[in-house]
Amino acid sequence: MPEQTDRERIESLEREVIKLTARLNMLEGKKDWRAVVGIFKGDDVMKGIVDEGRKIREAEREEAKREGEREDAEEKRKARLKAKRKKKVAGK
């Protein structure tokens, strides 16, 4: 395994400091959202989780859009039938 560059090592250490600081703040009872900001920065697993969540939300949005379009089409169909019946009744 190739050795880490100084930059990679510093970034890794910074991530660890952020995680440890957040953990310490939680243990001390500090319930401040700022205690966990950046805790997952550079975490490939968390990036994968966020990406999958985004895909799920996008799929749900698309499905909701299609459902809305189906409902709109059904309302238009009913309106046409109602107008057709009304016209038929008026023509008698």
N, CA, C and O atoms as a GROMACS GRO file, in nm:
protein
  368
    1MET      N    1   0.085  -0.117   0.000
    1MET     CA    2   0.000   0.000   0.000
    1MET      C    3   0.089   0.124   0.000
    1MET      O    4   0.179   0.134   0.084
    2PRO      N    5   0.067   0.216  -0.090
    2PRO     CA    6   0.153   0.334  -0.095
    2PRO      C    7   0.133   0.421   0.030
    2PRO      O    8   0.025   0.428   0.088
    3GLU      N    9   0.242   0.486   0.069
    3GLU     CA   10   0.234   0.573   0.185
    3GLU      C   11   0.152   0.696   0.153
    3GLU      O   12   0.146   0.741   0.038
    4GLN      N   13   0.088   0.751   0.256
    4GLN     CA   14   0.007   0.871   0.239
    4GLN      C   15   0.098   0.992   0.217
    4GLN      O   16   0.208   1.001   0.272
    5THR      N   17   0.048   1.084   0.136
    5THR     CA   18   0.121   1.210   0.123
    5THR      C   19   0.095   1.290   0.249
    5THR      O   20   0.004   1.258   0.326
    6ASP      N   21   0.174   1.393   0.270
    6ASP     CA   22   0.154   1.477   0.389
    6ASP      C   23   0.013   1.535   0.389
    6ASP      O   24  -0.053   1.540   0.492
    7ARG      N   25  -0.033   1.579   0.271
    7ARG     CA   26  -0.166   1.640   0.260
    7ARG      C   27  -0.275   1.538   0.299
    7ARG      O   28  -0.367   1.571   0.374
    8GLU      N   29  -0.264   1.416   0.248
    8GLU     CA   30  -0.362   1.312   0.279
    8GLU      C   31  -0.360   1.281   0.429
    8GLU      O   32  -0.465   1.262   0.491
    9ARG      N   33  -0.241   1.276   0.485
    9ARG     CA   34  -0.228   1.247   0.629
    9ARG      C   35  -0.292   1.358   0.712
    9ARG      O   36  -0.361   1.331   0.810
   10ILE      N   37  -0.267   1.483   0.674
   10ILE     CA   38  -0.325   1.598   0.746
   10ILE      C   39  -0.477   1.594   0.735
   10ILE      O   40  -0.547   1.616   0.835
   11GLU      N   41  -0.529   1.568   0.615
   11GLU     CA   42  -0.675   1.562   0.597
   11GLU      C   43  -0.736   1.451   0.681
   11GLU      O   44  -0.842   1.469   0.741
   12SER      N   45  -0.669   1.337   0.686
   12SER     CA   46  -0.717   1.225   0.767
   12SER      C   47  -0.718   1.262   0.916
   12SER      O   48  -0.814   1.233   0.987
   13LEU      N   49  -0.612   1.326   0.959
   13LEU     CA   50  -0.604   1.369   1.100
   13LEU      C   51  -0.711   1.474   1.132
   13LEU      O   52  -0.770   1.472   1.240
   14GLU      N   53  -0.735   1.565   1.038
   14GLU     CA   54  -0.838   1.667   1.059
   14GLU      C   55  -0.976   1.602   1.075
   14GLU      O   56  -1.054   1.643   1.160
   15ARG      N   57  -1.004   1.502   0.992
   15ARG     CA   58  -1.133   1.431   1.003
   15ARG      C   59  -1.146   1.365   1.140
   15ARG      O   60  -1.252   1.369   1.202
   16GLU      N   61  -1.037   1.304   1.185
   16GLU     CA   62  -1.039   1.239   1.316
   16GLU      C   63  -1.060   1.339   1.428
   16GLU      O   64  -1.136   1.312   1.522
   17VAL      N   65  -0.996   1.454   1.420
   17VAL     CA   66  -1.012   1.558   1.522
   17VAL      C   67  -1.158   1.604   1.526
   17VAL      O   68  -1.215   1.622   1.633
   18ILE      N   69  -1.219   1.622   1.408
   18ILE     CA   70  -1.359   1.664   1.402
   18ILE      C   71  -1.448   1.559   1.469
   18ILE      O   72  -1.535   1.593   1.548
   19LYS      N   73  -1.424   1.432   1.436
   19LYS     CA   74  -1.505   1.324   1.495
   19LYS      C   75  -1.487   1.320   1.646
   19LYS      O   76  -1.584   1.309   1.721
   20LEU      N   77  -1.362   1.327   1.691
   20LEU     CA   78  -1.335   1.320   1.835
   20LEU      C   79  -1.392   1.441   1.909
   20LEU      O   80  -1.444   1.427   2.019
   21THR      N   81  -1.382   1.557   1.848
   21THR     CA   82  -1.438   1.678   1.910
   21THR      C   83  -1.588   1.666   1.922
   21THR      O   84  -1.645   1.701   2.026
   22ALA      N   85  -1.653   1.618   1.819
   22ALA     CA   86  -1.798   1.600   1.824
   22ALA      C   87  -1.836   1.499   1.931
   22ALA      O   88  -1.930   1.521   2.008
   23ARG      N   89  -1.762   1.389   1.936
   23ARG     CA   90  -1.791   1.286   2.037
   23ARG      C   91  -1.771   1.342   2.178
   23ARG      O   92  -1.852   1.316   2.267
   24LEU      N   93  -1.666   1.418   2.198
   24LEU     CA   94  -1.639   1.480   2.328
   24LEU      C   95  -1.751   1.576   2.366
   24LEU      O   96  -1.798   1.576   2.479
   25ASN      N   97  -1.794   1.659   2.270
   25ASN     CA   98  -1.903   1.753   2.296
   25ASN      C   99  -2.031   1.680   2.335
   25ASN      O  100  -2.104   1.725   2.423
   26MET      N  101  -2.057   1.568   2.269
   26MET     CA  102  -2.178   1.493   2.302
   26MET      C  103  -2.166   1.432   2.440
   26MET      O  104  -2.263   1.431   2.516
   27LEU      N  105  -2.048   1.382   2.475
   27LEU     CA  106  -2.028   1.324   2.607
   27LEU      C  107  -2.039   1.430   2.716
   27LEU      O  108  -2.085   1.401   2.827
   28GLU      N  109  -1.999   1.551   2.685
   28GLU     CA  110  -2.008   1.660   2.782
   28GLU      C  111  -2.149   1.717   2.789
   28GLU      O  112  -2.176   1.807   2.869
   29GLY      N  113  -2.238   1.666   2.706
   29GLY     CA  114  -2.377   1.711   2.711
   29GLY      C  115  -2.407   1.830   2.623
   29GLY      O  116  -2.516   1.887   2.633
   30LYS      N  117  -2.316   1.869   2.539
   30LYS     CA  118  -2.341   1.981   2.448
   30LYS      C  119  -2.426   1.929   2.332
   30LYS      O  120  -2.378   1.850   2.250
   31LYS      N  121  -2.550   1.973   2.327
   31LYS     CA  122  -2.639   1.927   2.221
   31LYS      C  123  -2.656   2.038   2.119
   31LYS      O  124  -2.767   2.088   2.097
   32ASP      N  125  -2.549   2.074   2.060
   32ASP     CA  126  -2.546   2.181   1.963
   32ASP      C  127  -2.516   2.120   1.827
   32ASP      O  128  -2.422   2.042   1.812
   33TRP      N  129  -2.595   2.156   1.727
   33TRP     CA  130  -2.577   2.099   1.593
   33TRP      C  131  -2.438   2.125   1.539
   33TRP      O  132  -2.389   2.049   1.456
   34ARG      N  133  -2.374   2.231   1.585
   34ARG     CA  134  -2.239   2.262   1.535
   34ARG      C  135  -2.136   2.159   1.580
   34ARG      O  136  -2.027   2.151   1.524
   35ALA      N  137  -2.171   2.081   1.680
   35ALA     CA  138  -2.077   1.980   1.730
   35ALA      C  139  -2.056   1.868   1.629
   35ALA      O  140  -1.955   1.799   1.634
   36VAL      N  141  -2.151   1.850   1.538
   36VAL     CA  142  -2.139   1.740   1.442
   36VAL      C  143  -2.120   1.785   1.298
   36VAL      O  144  -2.109   1.702   1.208
   37VAL      N  145  -2.115   1.915   1.276
   37VAL     CA  146  -2.094   1.965   1.140
   37VAL      C  147  -1.959   1.917   1.090
   37VAL      O  148  -1.857   1.933   1.157
   38GLY      N  149  -1.959   1.859   0.971
   38GLY     CA  150  -1.836   1.814   0.911
   38GLY      C  151  -1.789   1.677   0.956
   38GLY      O  152  -1.685   1.630   0.911
   39ILE      N  153  -1.865   1.613   1.043
   39ILE     CA  154  -1.821   1.485   1.098
   39ILE      C  155  -1.805   1.378   0.988
   39ILE      O  156  -1.725   1.287   1.002
   40PHE      N  157  -1.883   1.391   0.879
   40PHE     CA  158  -1.875   1.292   0.772
   40PHE      C  159  -1.800   1.341   0.649
   40PHE      O  160  -1.801   1.275   0.545
   41LYS      N  161  -1.734   1.456   0.660
   41LYS     CA  162  -1.661   1.511   0.547
   41LYS      C  163  -1.552   1.412   0.504
   41LYS      O  164  -1.470   1.368   0.585
   42GLY      N  165  -1.554   1.379   0.376
   42GLY     CA  166  -1.454   1.288   0.323
   42GLY      C  167  -1.483   1.141   0.350
   42GLY      O  168  -1.402   1.054   0.317
   43ASP      N  169  -1.598   1.112   0.408
   43ASP     CA  170  -1.636   0.974   0.439
   43ASP      C  171  -1.708   0.914   0.319
   43ASP      O  172  -1.821   0.952   0.289
   44ASP      N  173  -1.644   0.821   0.249
   44ASP     CA  174  -1.700   0.763   0.128
   44ASP      C  175  -1.828   0.684   0.155
   44ASP      O  176  -1.919   0.683   0.073
   45VAL      N  177  -1.835   0.619   0.270
   45VAL     CA  178  -1.957   0.543   0.304
   45VAL      C  179  -2.074   0.639   0.319
   45VAL      O  180  -2.182   0.613   0.266
   46MET      N  181  -2.054   0.749   0.390
   46MET     CA  182  -2.162   0.846   0.409
   46MET      C  183  -2.200   0.909   0.276
   46MET      O  184  -2.317   0.936   0.251
   47LYS      N  185  -2.102   0.934   0.190
   47LYS     CA  186  -2.130   0.989   0.058
   47LYS      C  187  -2.221   0.894  -0.020
   47LYS      O  188  -2.314   0.937  -0.086
   48GLY      N  189  -2.192   0.764  -0.010
   48GLY     CA  190  -2.276   0.663  -0.075
   48GLY      C  191  -2.417   0.664  -0.021
   48GLY      O  192  -2.513   0.650  -0.097
   49ILE      N  193  -2.431   0.679   0.111
   49ILE     CA  194  -2.563   0.684   0.174
   49ILE      C  195  -2.640   0.805   0.124
   49ILE      O  196  -2.758   0.795   0.089
   50VAL      N  197  -2.575   0.920   0.122
   50VAL     CA  198  -2.639   1.043   0.075
   50VAL      C  199  -2.680   1.030  -0.072
   50VAL      O  200  -2.789   1.071  -0.110
   51ASP      N  201  -2.592   0.973  -0.154
   51ASP     CA  202  -2.623   0.954  -0.296
   51ASP      C  203  -2.744   0.862  -0.314
   51ASP      O  204  -2.831   0.892  -0.396
   52GLU      N  205  -2.750   0.754  -0.240
   52GLU     CA  206  -2.864   0.662  -0.250
   52GLU      C  207  -2.993   0.730  -0.205
   52GLU      O  208  -3.098   0.711  -0.266
   53GLY      N  209  -2.985   0.808  -0.099
   53GLY     CA  210  -3.102   0.882  -0.052
   53GLY      C  211  -3.151   0.979  -0.158
   53GLY      O  212  -3.272   0.994  -0.179
   54ARG      N  213  -3.058   1.045  -0.225
   54ARG     CA  214  -3.093   1.139  -0.332
   54ARG      C  215  -3.163   1.065  -0.446
   54ARG      O  216  -3.262   1.114  -0.500
   55LYS      N  217  -3.112   0.947  -0.481
   55LYS     CA  218  -3.174   0.868  -0.588
   55LYS      C  219  -3.317   0.829  -0.551
   55LYS      O  220  -3.407   0.835  -0.634
   56ILE      N  221  -3.336   0.790  -0.426
   56ILE     CA  222  -3.470   0.752  -0.380
   56ILE      C  223  -3.565   0.872  -0.389
   56ILE      O  224  -3.677   0.858  -0.438
   57ARG      N  225  -3.520   0.989  -0.342
   57ARG     CA  226  -3.605   1.109  -0.347
   57ARG      C  227  -3.639   1.147  -0.491
   57ARG      O  228  -3.752   1.184  -0.520
   58GLU      N  229  -3.541   1.137  -0.580
   58GLU     CA  230  -3.566   1.170  -0.721
   58GLU      C  231  -3.667   1.074  -0.782
   58GLU      O  232  -3.756   1.116  -0.856
   59ALA      N  233  -3.654   0.945  -0.750
   59ALA     CA  234  -3.750   0.846  -0.801
   59ALA      C  235  -3.890   0.874  -0.746
   59ALA      O  236  -3.989   0.862  -0.818
   60GLU      N  237  -3.898   0.910  -0.618
   60GLU     CA  238  -4.029   0.942  -0.559
   60GLU      C  239  -4.090   1.066  -0.623
   60GLU      O  240  -4.210   1.072  -0.646
   61ARG      N  241  -4.005   1.166  -0.651
   61ARG     CA  242  -4.055   1.287  -0.718
   61ARG      C  243  -4.112   1.253  -0.856
   61ARG      O  244  -4.219   1.301  -0.894
   62GLU      N  245  -4.038   1.171  -0.930
   62GLU     CA  246  -4.082   1.131  -1.065
   62GLU      C  247  -4.215   1.055  -1.057
   62GLU      O  248  -4.305   1.079  -1.137
   63GLU      N  249  -4.226   0.965  -0.961
   63GLU     CA  250  -4.350   0.888  -0.946
   63GLU      C  251  -4.465   0.981  -0.909
   63GLU      O  252  -4.575   0.965  -0.961
   64ALA      N  253  -4.442   1.076  -0.820
   64ALA     CA  254  -4.546   1.171  -0.782
   64ALA      C  255  -4.588   1.255  -0.903
   64ALA      O  256  -4.706   1.285  -0.920
   65LYS      N  257  -4.492   1.293  -0.984
   65LYS     CA  258  -4.521   1.370  -1.105
   65LYS      C  259  -4.609   1.289  -1.200
   65LYS      O  260  -4.709   1.340  -1.252
   66ARG      N  261  -4.571   1.162  -1.222
   66ARG     CA  262  -4.651   1.077  -1.309
   66ARG      C  263  -4.791   1.056  -1.253
   66ARG      O  264  -4.889   1.057  -1.328
   67GLU      N  265  -4.800   1.037  -1.122
   67GLU     CA  266  -4.931   1.019  -1.058
   67GLU      C  267  -5.017   1.144  -1.076
   67GLU      O  268  -5.136   1.134  -1.104
   68GLY      N  269  -4.957   1.260  -1.058
   68GLY     CA  270  -5.030   1.386  -1.078
   68GLY      C  271  -5.077   1.400  -1.222
   68GLY      O  272  -5.189   1.445  -1.246
   69GLU      N  273  -4.993   1.361  -1.316
   69GLU     CA  274  -5.032   1.368  -1.457
   69GLU      C  275  -5.148   1.272  -1.486
   69GLU      O  276  -5.238   1.306  -1.562
   70ARG      N  277  -5.144   1.153  -1.425
   70ARG     CA  278  -5.255   1.057  -1.443
   70ARG      C  279  -5.384   1.114  -1.384
   70ARG      O  280  -5.491   1.103  -1.445
   71GLU      N  281  -5.374   1.175  -1.266
   71GLU     CA  282  -5.492   1.234  -1.204
   71GLU      C  283  -5.548   1.349  -1.288
   71GLU      O  284  -5.669   1.361  -1.304
   72ASP      N  285  -5.459   1.432  -1.342
   72ASP     CA  286  -5.502   1.542  -1.428
   72ASP      C  287  -5.574   1.488  -1.552
   72ASP      O  288  -5.678   1.540  -1.591
   73ALA      N  289  -5.519   1.384  -1.612
   73ALA     CA  290  -5.579   1.324  -1.731
   73ALA      C  291  -5.716   1.267  -1.698
   73ALA      O  292  -5.810   1.280  -1.776
   74GLU      N  293  -5.728   1.205  -1.582
   74GLU     CA  294  -5.857   1.148  -1.540
   74GLU      C  295  -5.960   1.257  -1.516
   74GLU      O  296  -6.077   1.242  -1.554
   75GLU      N  297  -5.919   1.367  -1.455
   75GLU     CA  298  -6.011   1.479  -1.433
   75GLU      C  299  -6.058   1.538  -1.566
   75GLU      O  300  -6.175   1.571  -1.581
   76LYS      N  301  -5.967   1.551  -1.660
   76LYS     CA  302  -6.004   1.603  -1.792
   76LYS      C  303  -6.101   1.509  -1.862
   76LYS      O  304  -6.197   1.552  -1.925
   77ARG      N  305  -6.075   1.378  -1.851
   77ARG     CA  306  -6.163   1.278  -1.912
   77ARG      C  307  -6.303   1.288  -1.852
   77ARG      O  308  -6.403   1.284  -1.925
   78LYS      N  309  -6.311   1.300  -1.720
   78LYS     CA  310  -6.442   1.312  -1.653
   78LYS      C  311  -6.512   1.441  -1.695
   78LYS      O  312  -6.634   1.441  -1.717
   79ALA      N  313  -6.437   1.549  -1.707
   79ALA     CA  314  -6.496   1.677  -1.748
   79ALA      C  315  -6.552   1.666  -1.890
   79ALA      O  316  -6.659   1.719  -1.917
   80ARG      N  317  -6.480   1.598  -1.980
   80ARG     CA  318  -6.528   1.581  -2.118
   80ARG      C  319  -6.655   1.498  -2.120
   80ARG      O  320  -6.750   1.530  -2.192
   81LEU      N  321  -6.658   1.389  -2.039
   81LEU     CA  322  -6.778   1.305  -2.033
   81LEU      C  323  -6.897   1.383  -1.979
   81LEU      O  324  -7.009   1.371  -2.028
   82LYS      N  325  -6.871   1.463  -1.877
   82LYS     CA  326  -6.978   1.543  -1.817
   82LYS      C  327  -7.031   1.643  -1.920
   82LYS      O  328  -7.153   1.660  -1.933
   83ALA      N  329  -6.942   1.709  -1.992
   83ALA     CA  330  -6.983   1.805  -2.094
   83ALA      C  331  -7.060   1.734  -2.206
   83ALA      O  332  -7.158   1.787  -2.258
   84LYS      N  333  -7.015   1.616  -2.242
   84LYS     CA  334  -7.081   1.539  -2.348
   84LYS      C  335  -7.223   1.500  -2.305
   84LYS      O  336  -7.317   1.510  -2.383
   85ARG      N  337  -7.237   1.456  -2.179
   85ARG     CA  338  -7.370   1.419  -2.127
   85ARG      C  339  -7.461   1.541  -2.121
   85ARG      O  340  -7.578   1.535  -2.157
   86LYS      N  341  -7.403   1.652  -2.075
   86LYS     CA  342  -7.481   1.776  -2.064
   86LYS      C  343  -7.529   1.820  -2.203
   86LYS      O  344  -7.643   1.862  -2.219
   87LYS      N  345  -7.444   1.809  -2.302
   87LYS     CA  346  -7.477   1.846  -2.438
   87LYS      C  347  -7.584   1.752  -2.493
   87LYS      O  348  -7.676   1.794  -2.564
   88LYS      N  349  -7.571   1.624  -2.460
   88LYS     CA  350  -7.667   1.525  -2.506
   88LYS      C  351  -7.803   1.551  -2.445
   88LYS      O  352  -7.905   1.543  -2.514
   89VAL      N  353  -7.808   1.583  -2.315
   89VAL     CA  354  -7.934   1.611  -2.245
   89VAL      C  355  -7.996   1.740  -2.301
   89VAL      O  356  -8.117   1.747  -2.320
   90ALA      N  357  -7.915   1.839  -2.326
   90ALA     CA  358  -7.964   1.966  -2.378
   90ALA      C  359  -8.019   1.951  -2.521
   90ALA      O  360  -8.108   2.025  -2.562
   91GLY      N  361  -7.966   1.856  -2.595
   91GLY     CA  362  -8.008   1.835  -2.733
   91GLY      C  363  -8.139   1.758  -2.745
   91GLY      O  364  -8.194   1.751  -2.855
   92LYS      N  365  -8.190   1.701  -2.641
   92LYS     CA  366  -8.314   1.622  -2.646
   92LYS      C  367  -8.436   1.706  -2.645
   92LYS      O  368  -8.547   1.654  -2.649
   0.00000   0.00000   0.00000
